Amino acid sequence: MVNPAEKDSDKIRVGITHGDYNGISYEVIMKTFQDQRILEAFTPIIYGSSKIASYYRKNFDITDINFNLIKKAEYANPRRVNIVNIYEPEVKIDVGKLTDMAGELAFYALEKAVDDLNKKYIDVLVTAPINKKNIQSEKFNFKGHTDYLASKFNTPDHLMIMVSDKVKIGILTGHIPLSEVSSLISEDLIVSKIKVMNASLQMDFGIRKPKIAVLGLNPHASDGGLIGNEDLQIIVPAIKKAFDDGILAFGPYPADGFFGSAKYLNFDGILAMYHDQGMLPFKSIAFDLGVNFTAGLPVVRTSPTHGTAFDIAGKNIASPDSFRQAIYTAIDIFKTRKMNEELLKNPLPFKQKEPVIGIEEPDIDLPEEKEDNTL
């Protein structure tokens, strides 16, 4: 018979940042944990404020969640929903509004969670939505979570991939103005992102030999040079170079026909040239269950596809589906990476032509002491 304490000690510890507390983050977090059965799969550790959590719990009349208040992630109770208090004083909550304090506390939560991720007190990170304007400061001068995490983990080659069970779309140029896209696209950048996507599909999703579609930049993928020259002069050579390196990369495909004809179903991954080229079809296909994943990092980080949603904040109508799926996806990726590491440690007795790609799994420091303070 399995000892419950031993079983709990093996549970994955999911760090969750509270994002912008004036948005829907606390609503989707609490709705996720209303079903206590979810605690059987992992240990949640929320980086936020017990006072803010109490406000929203009362506002939404949620009575079936008891938070375990802890000072450090090491003290997390594996059978409870834990909150690491990043800020103890009272906080003014302006639901649906942009405030400096909300941005400041969003950064505090992120900074603390990343520090604990480095120290291996948590295994994966799930980030609730931030507002990219009010979080800006001397310490956070980034366009979003992805760039911040890439900087913290010294990972220049990374990629934002939107993940669902039907499609996985990487965004080449990320959060930049459309007017700057063409000038930033280069053969080297495309090859680099294709390689990141290929490695992630293998390492994080267990796809042995993924097929990757690359979208064109211009309408009709430049129509043979009639509508711009970027596709022929930059994208085509990049695809050829990646293919010559052993990656099954194809394209460029005109985005409208590619998604309109459901051709995307024939590929394991898709690389879009700019934000809306990838995000628009993705959210049309998988908005409710879509997940934002940062590929290329030595750690696992996911987030829901929705933003702070100030327009519906406080109305008790936000769906927790994308946030819940972000947790499940982070856990699945963590397990797949661990499996790849075990395969590398115990290789087959013959030379493999296509070895499984993996990364070093961090050693887990189990907590030596616990606190149990019920909210």
N, C-alpha and C positions, 0 to 999 in steps of 0.2 A: 504493500500500500504506500502511495506517495505521501510524504510529509507535506502538508499545506505550506509550511514555512519555507521548505526547500523549493517548492513549486513557485511561490511568490518571488523568491530571490532571483529566478531566471527571467522574470517578466521584463520586457523592454520598457525603459523609462522615457516617456515622451514629454519633452519640455515644450510648453505652450506660452508664447508671449501674448499679452492682452491687446496689443495694437492701440488704436485710438479709441479711448473709452467713451467718447461721445458718439461713436458709430454703433454698429450692430455686433461688435466682437463679443461682449459679455452675453448678449442674447444667444448667439449661435453656440458659444461655449457651454452655457448652462443647459440649453436644449439638448446638446449632444450627450451630456452626462445625466440627464433625467432617467435614462434607461441604465440602471446600475449594472446590468449584465456586461456592459462594455468594459467594466473594470477587470473582468476576467482575462482580458487580452493584453493589458498593459497597465503601467502605473502613470497616471497623469500628474504633471507638475506644472502648475500655472504660475507664470511670473506676472504679478499684478498687484491689486490692492484689495484687501478684505473689505474695506469700507465701500469701495465702488461695487464690489460683488454683492454686498448686502443691499445696496441701493437698488440694483437691478433685480435682485431676487425678490425684493418686496414689490417693486414696480410691476413685475410680471407674475406676481403671486406664485412663485415657485417654492414649494415647501418640501419637495422630496430630494433635496441635495444638501448634504452637510459637508462643508469644506474643512479640511485639516490644515490649520495654519502652522507654517513652519518658517524658521529663520533661514535655513539652508536646505538645498535640494537633497543633501545627504540624509536628512532626517525624514524623507518622504515615507509615508505609510503606503505599502503596495496595494492595500485594499480600500484606499480612500482617494477622493479628489483633493489633491494638495495645492495650497497656494503659498508661494514664497512672496512675502510682503516686500515689495521694492520701495514702498513709500507709505509711512504710517500716519502722517497727519491727515486731517479732513481735506477733502478735495471738492471743489465746486464742479458740479456736473451740468454741462449745457448740452443736453441731448440734441444731436443733429447739427451742432455748430462747430466751427473751427476755432479752437483756442490754443494759446501757446502752452498752457499747462498740459493739455492732452498730448501734444507733440513731445514735450519734455519727458513725460512719464512713459510714452511709447518707446523712447530711446533708452530710458533707464531699464525697462524690461528686456529690451533686445540686448543691451550691453551685458546685463547680468546673465542672461540665458546663454549667450555666446561664450562667456567666461566659463560657465559651468560645463558647456559642451566641450571646451578645450580641456577642462579638468576631468572629463569623463564621468561627471556626476549625473548627466543625462545622456541618452544614447542617440536620440534624434531630436530635431527641432521643427515645430510647426508654428508658423507665425500668423497671427491674426492681422487683418489689414491695417496699414498705417495711412496717414495722409502725407503725401510727399512734400507738402508745403510747410506745415507747422512743425515737422520733425527736424527741419534743417537747423544746423548749429555749427559751431566750430568743430565739434566732434563727429557730426554727421553731415557731410557735404556730398551726398550721393543721390542718385536718381531713384533709389529704392533699395529694398532688401538685398536684391541680387548683387549689386555693385558693392554694397557694404560688406557682405559676407565674403565676396571674392577678395576684397582688400584685407579683411581680417585673417583669412586663411591663405593669403599670398598665392592666389590662383588666378593668373591672368587669362588662362584658357578655360572659360566656363560658358554655360549656355542656359538660358531660360527655356525650359521645355514645358509646354502645356500637355498634361497627361489625362487620358481617359481610356476606357476599355476599347474604344473604337479607333482612336487616333492619338498620335503624339506629334506635336508641332513645336519645333524650335524656332526662336526668333533671332535672326542674325544680328540686327542692329539695335534691338532693345528699345529703351525709352528715349528716343531722340526725335526732334522735329522732322516731319516728312521732307522738308526742304533740304535737310542735310544728308539724307539717306544715300543718294547717288554718289556724293563725294567720299563717303566713308566705306563704300563697298570696294573690296580689293580681292584679288585672287588668293592671296595669303590668308585673309580673314575668312573667306568661304571655306578653304581647305581646312583651316584650324577648327572651325565650328563643325564641319562634317566629321572630323576625327573625334571631337568631343561627343557628338551625338552617337557615333558608331560605338565608341567605347562604353557610353552610358547604356545603350540598348543591350549590349552584351553583359556588362557588369551589374547593372541595376535592375534590368528586366529579364535577364536570362535568355535573350535571343541570340543564338549562336552565330548566325551569319545574317545580320539585318540588311534589309533593302531600304535605301534612303532616296526619297524624291526631293529634288531641289527646284524650287519655284523660280520663275523668271521675274525680273524686276519690272519690265515695261509691259504694257498691254500686248497680248499675243506673243509674249516672250520676244519682243522686238520685231516680230514678223519678218525675219530674215534681214534685219537691219533697216527696215523702213521706219520703225518707231524706236529710235535710239540705238545705241551700239553696245550698251553695257552687257547685254546677254551674250552676244557673240564674242566680245573681246575680253570679258572678265569671267562671267559665270561658266561658260562652256569649257574654257581651259582649266578652271578650278575643278570642275566635275571630272574631267579627264585625268587630272593629276591624282585626285582621290581614288579614282577607279584603278589607275595604274599602281597605286599603293595597296591594292587588295580590298578596297571598300566598294561595296555594291551601291554606288551612287549613280543616279540617273536624272536626266532633265536637260535644260530647264523646261518646266511645264508652265503654261499659262494658268494662273491661279483660278480664273473663273471656270474654265472648262474642266480643270482638274478636280475641283470639288463638286461642280454641278453634275458631272458624270459619275460621281462616286469612285473615281479612279484611286482616290486616297486609300481605299480599303485594300489595295494591292500592295501597300507599303507599310513597313514597320515604323518608319519615322519620316517626317517632312521638315525641310528647312525653308522657312519663309524669309524673305529679304527684309521686311520691315514689320513693325508692330501690328497694325491693323490688317495686313495681308494674312497674318496667321491667326490673330485673335478673333476676327469677325467670323470666319468659318468655324473655328473651334467652339466659340460660345454658342453658335447656332446648333452645333452638333451635340455639345455636352456641357451646357452651362451649369446645370444643377449638380452634376457629379464630376465636374472638371477639377483638376489640381494643378497648381503651379509648382514645378520642381526645378531646383537649381542643379544642373548637371555639371560634373567636373570637380566639384568640391570634395575634399577628403572626408566630409561629414554629410549627413543626410538632412536636407531641409526642404520642407514643402509648405504650401499655404493654399487657402481656398482661392478660387478664381475671381470671386467678387471683391469689391472694394469696401470702403467704410460705410457706404450706403446711407449717408446722412438723411436722405429723403424719406427713408422708412424707419430710421432709428427710433426706438422707444415705442413703436406701434405694435410690437409683438407679432409681426407677420413675417419676419426673416426666416428663411429656411436654413437649417443646420447641415443640409446634405453635403454641400461642397466641403465644409469644414471637417465633417466626420470622415469624408473620403480622403481628405488630406492626411489625417491621422493614419488611416489604414494603409495608404500608399507609402507613407514614410516607414511604417513597420515592415511592409512587404519588401521594400528596397533594402532596408537594413538586413533582413533575413537573407535576401539574395546575395548581397555582398559577403555576408558571413559564409554562405555556402561556397561561393567562389574562392574565398580564402582557404577553406578546408580542402577544396579540390587542388589548389596550388601546393598546399602542404603535403598532400598525398597524391602525387601525380600517377597516372597509369604507367605501367612498366614498358610502354613503348612511346616513341616520340610522336607527339601530336602535331599535325600540320597547322592547326588553328587552336592554340591554347586558350583556355578560359582566362579572361582578363579579370583581375581583382585588385583590391587595395588592402593595406594592412588594417586589420580590425583592432580598435583600441581595447586595451585591457579594462575590465570593468572593476571599479572600486566599490565594493558593497558598503553600505552605511554601517558604521560601528555603533551609532546611537540614534535614537529616534525621539521626536517630540510628538505629542498628540494633543492638540488643542482644537477643540471643536468650535466652528463658527455656526 
